[in-house]
Amino acid sequence: MIKGLDKLQRDLTEASKALKELDGTIGSVEYDPNDPLSIEQAIAKIYRDVDSRVGSYASNSIVKPLIEQFKETARQHIIDKAAAARLSGGE
């Protein structure tokens, strides 16, 4: 087999495993939507949860951008929910 194809096949196999790890609930966080530090701590916890599941694949050139995008999406979700809670006056 061609050497480059071996690496691509390995990377694709790892990407498939990583995506399976990210499927479903990663973790849960509680935070005070009125406390920026609490929000940042929640984001940091989600990042740790993601890293604990798929961090071993972070050197994979296919998986690394997926991990970064997943973290950014989770971060934005927390920020958006906190903003919505502040606007509604609830938690």
C-alpha positions, 0 to 999 in steps of 0.5 A: 500500500502507498505510504501516504494512503496508510496515514490517510486511512489511519487518520480517517479511522481515528476521525471516525472514533473521535466523532463517535466519542463526541456523539451524545452528551459530553458533560453538563455544566452549571453556572451563574449567567450573571457571573462572567467567572462562572461562565468562563469556568463552565466553558473551561469544564466543557473544554476539559470534558472534550479533551478527556474524550478525544484529546488523544486524537488532537495530533490527527490533522483531520480531528484537530479542527473538528475538536476546535470547532466543537469547543467553539460551538460549545463555548458559544452555546454557553454564552448564548444561553447565559445571555438569554437567561440574563435577558429573561431575568432567570437562570 
